[in-house]
């Protein structure tokens, strides 16, 4: 029933909009508030690739190549870049007829939901992330007649049920946290495969077993 009810949102098929979400999150301030180390990627420096040399995945050439265009020096945060991405995204989506602008006083609302794994995540950092995305988008797109509103769908009482929601594909954004597995970085990045080998999949697309250098 949920699969039939889910409506794909055009903004989530626009790469500039997705980049805008990414660049709008100040991960350093969130990490500082949680007394944690910031990371702009799936695995922080604690996740090692080689136990003998204690080399982390984040230090490898492959990883640095993967994130080089995503501002690793600021952990992926740049408000001006995010604003530029959001503006170009909405211009393109309006030109394609995907959205019709309202006015600054009565904007067209774009609702996105962030599916979380535990209720505490909403309190600890989920609300902060949502506010950063909303504020950055609305600071430049409200005048264009658009307003971003981030919602939080019901968080299952059993956290493991969140995996079923993600596996169904019936969600906008999903966020969570990982712990453990620091000696198995290769296993942890297995979720990026498109073959569901690890029971938890973040990627659907071209064959990820083929290294195209991209």
Secondary structure by P-SEA (a helix, b strand, c coil): cccccbbbbcccccaaaaaaaaaacaaaaaaaaacbbbbcccccccccccccccccccccaaaaaaccccccccccccaaaaaaaaaaaaaaaaaaccbbbbcccccbbbbbbbbbccaaaaaacaaaaaaaaaaaaacccccccbbbbbbbccccccccaaaaaaaacccccccccccccccccccccccccccccccccccccccccccccc
